[in-house]
Amino acid sequence: MKEFQVTSGPFIRDKNSTKKIMFHLLIALTPIILFSFYKNGIIPFINDKVTILGMFYPLIFIILGPIFTFLTELIYVKFFLKKDHTEVKRHINSSFSIFPGLFLALVLPINTPISILFFGSVIATMIGKMLFGGFGHNVFNPALIGYLFVTVIYGSMIASNGGYLNAMEMDAITTATPLSNVALVEGIGTYETLVEPYGGLLNFFIGTIPGALGEVSALLCLLAFIYLSILKVIKWKIPVVYVGTVFAMTCIIGSYNGLGVWYPLFQVMSGGLLFGAVFMATDPVTSPTTPIAQILYGLFLGILTVLIRYLTPYPEGVMTSILLMNMFVFILDKIGSRSRFNFNRSVFSFLFAWVLIIGLSLQIGYGFKKEDPKVDTNFNVNNIETKDGKTVYTVTQKGFSGNIKAEITIEDDLIININVLEISDDYYPKVTKENFDKQLIEGQENITEVETVSGATVTSTAIKNMIINTLKDYRGE
């Protein structure tokens, strides 16, 4: 009788080794890094906005990220794990320790202090990666763990330094980043309020808009996607389904409010959606491995991103969505593996996703629909008192992280005092430091010409809109 021989796998091998995959990632990122250097360094230098050191700062910042994560992991392996020289060398050669720092640097604002980049890199390596056992064992994307740490703890400090605006943009652009600006416009917005402040959709496509160092160029992200997909470095289903879901949902929302195809294109090319979809959501360790799971992963990433963008004070949503979905990868892979030869087992998951996509899109679209275009739904008059020839308005206006409540005193048809009663925006101290209320009072005759406070654009714009709306109500406009 013949005996069966049983040997261990794997029996199927891929020509793409992990080193080759990481090498191709570096190639795909190189044009993005160079464009960031050009946009945030060379252009401001040519226009005499920065020194030579300022010109090279974006490049230095991006290079320091990988250095910080490499050194952090080296120290951890050497002194905490107590590996000998040979083991340390073997570990470093196979851990690809530079990538968490590189991705972290690319998703942070240009005005992030280097000390904060260092702390974020340490958190990305220690908590996001090594705590789970190192490369291949981490549940969450390490770079996004570092990003979450930096934005939650140091977000207001970074914003006070100028946030996402480079030296050139601080003078040329008086509004916030495109997605932050969405929270300030009336209703869902128009082409004039959402796109024109930054030029046109071509500017979004090329990348000449405010944003994180590596996220702004839709063109370069698309080229990177094509390159990495052809070489089978990334799982193409995830970014295609992810971006497609966001496009479909925002298309429904925009159509419900009478907006054209420019609106979903604006949403897709704003913020870090394309960069996150191509480079972060496809992380080989923290993303699903089965085809059906990858499609479901992309669908729910898109749903979460739209929900966060429209229903929370946080305008981005991409990085948070990826971190949240990292927790459910094992469940999706379980569904995917069971459905590989019996698709019926995944039907409920797909139906649930599509019900959410259509239902939430219609609900959000209805919620933002405005019957009267003259009314700012972000503004409310709580009380009006008249005494001794003065009219005192108590009003609220939607700010960055909640409503801003203020008393506005009017005498002889002019505002004489602005007293903010309640505000939860972390950027308000910078507004008061710049005496913005005084600027509004002095410039109320031409209030639309009063420039907002750089580094606190959302908060200062909300206060400015509150004054405009109060004057309109007082004058019966």
Secondary structure, 3 states (H helix, E strand, C coil): CCCCCCCCCCCCCCCCCHHHHHHHHHHHHHHHHHHHHHHHHHHHHHCCCCCHHHHHHHHHHHHHHHHHHHHHHHHHHHHHCCCCHHHHHHHHHHHCCHHHHHHHHHHCCCCCCHHHHHHHHHHHHHCCCHHHCCCCCCCCCHHHHHHHHHHHHHHHHHHHCCCCCCHHHHHHCCCCCHHHHHCCCCCCCCHHHHCHHHCCHHHHHHCCCCCCCCCCCHHHHHHHHHHHHHCCCCCCHHHHHHHHHHHHHHHHHHHHCCCCCHHHHHHHHCCCHHHHHHHHCCCCCCCCCCHHHHHHHHHHHHHHHHHHHHHCCCCCCHHHHHHHHHCCHHHHHHHHHHCCCCHHHHHHHHHHHHHHHHHHHHHHHHHHCCCCCCCCCCEEEEEEEEECCEEEEEEEEECCCCEEEEEEEEECCEEEEEEEEECCCCCHHHHHHCCHHHHHHHCHHHHHHCCCCCCCHHHHHHHHHHHHHHHHHHHCC
